Amino acid sequence: MQRMNMQRTTPIMLASVLTAALAACSSLQPPAGEPDRRAAQSGECRVEPVQWAVGEEASPTITGRIWRESHAGLLRPIAPGQAVRHDHRADRINVDVDADNRITRIWCG
């Protein structure tokens, strides 16, 4: 009888563990436009106000300022040779950096 109960509970336990593992691997992204409510409503990413950062070191302070001043919902730093998806998001600002961690390009998408 105990062996039969074990056979019933093992698949359920396995399914629970796999579900928890998959949930831990998923990535959650913040809602679009959190730094500015107007941006959240329009889905706007503005690149012109942050062009001053090209050539700067991509420190947390600088990237945080880029995120806020661009009104983007998401910021995606892109390292040399890094594979990125080519999905366009109007609420995302992309920051390309070189091997020395200097910002080489800033663009929306």
C-alpha positions in Angstrom: 0.0 0.0 0.0 2.8 2.4 0.9 4.5 1.7 -2.5 1.3 2.6 -4.3 1.0 5.9 -2.5 4.6 6.7 -3.4 3.9 5.9 -7.1 1.0 8.4 -7.0 2.8 11.2 -5.3 6.1 11.0 -7.2 4.7 12.5 -10.5 2.9 15.2 -8.6 6.1 16.1 -6.7 8.1 16.1 -9.8 5.7 18.3 -11.7 5.7 20.8 -8.7 9.5 20.9 -8.7 9.7 21.4 -12.5 7.1 24.2 -12.3 9.0 26.0 -9.6 12.3 25.6 -11.5 10.7 27.0 -14.7 9.2 29.9 -12.8 12.6 30.8 -11.3 14.2 30.9 -14.8 11.6 33.2 -16.3 12.6 36.9 -16.5 10.2 39.6 -15.3 10.5 43.0 -16.8 9.2 46.2 -15.2 6.2 47.9 -16.7 7.0 50.2 -19.6 7.8 53.7 -18.7 8.2 53.5 -15.0 10.5 56.5 -14.7 7.9 58.8 -16.1 4.1 58.3 -16.3 3.8 60.2 -19.6 6.3 57.8 -21.1 4.3 54.9 -19.8 1.2 56.1 -21.4 2.8 56.8 -24.8 5.4 54.0 -24.8 8.0 56.7 -25.7 11.8 56.2 -25.7 13.7 59.4 -26.4 17.3 59.1 -27.5 18.1 62.7 -28.2 18.3 63.9 -24.5 20.8 61.2 -23.7 23.4 61.5 -26.5 25.6 63.3 -24.0 26.5 59.8 -22.6 28.3 58.5 -25.8 31.9 58.2 -24.8 31.2 58.0 -21.1 31.9 54.9 -18.9 28.8 52.7 -18.6 28.7 52.9 -14.8 25.5 52.2 -12.8 25.2 56.0 -12.2 25.4 56.9 -15.9 23.1 54.1 -17.1 20.6 55.0 -14.4 20.7 58.6 -15.6 20.3 57.4 -19.3 17.3 55.3 -18.2 15.6 58.2 -16.4 16.3 60.9 -19.0 15.3 58.8 -22.0 11.9 58.0 -20.3 12.3 54.4 -21.4 10.7 51.6 -19.5 13.7 49.3 -20.0 17.4 49.8 -20.5 19.4 47.1 -22.3 23.2 47.3 -22.1 24.8 45.5 -25.0 28.4 44.2 -24.8 30.7 43.6 -27.8 29.7 40.4 -29.5 26.7 39.9 -27.3 23.8 38.1 -29.0 20.6 40.2 -28.8 17.0 39.6 -30.0 15.9 41.8 -32.8 12.5 42.4 -31.4 11.6 46.1 -31.4 10.3 47.7 -28.2 9.3 51.3 -28.4 9.8 51.6 -24.6 13.4 50.2 -24.5 16.7 52.1 -24.7 19.7 50.2 -25.9 23.2 51.1 -24.8 26.1 49.6 -26.8 29.4 49.5 -24.9 32.9 48.6 -26.1 35.5 46.3 -24.5 36.6 49.2 -22.2 33.0 49.6 -20.9 32.6 52.9 -22.8 29.3 53.8 -24.4 29.6 53.7 -28.2 26.0 54.1 -29.2 22.5 54.7 -27.7 19.4 53.8 -29.6 15.7 53.1 -29.0 14.1 49.8 -29.9 
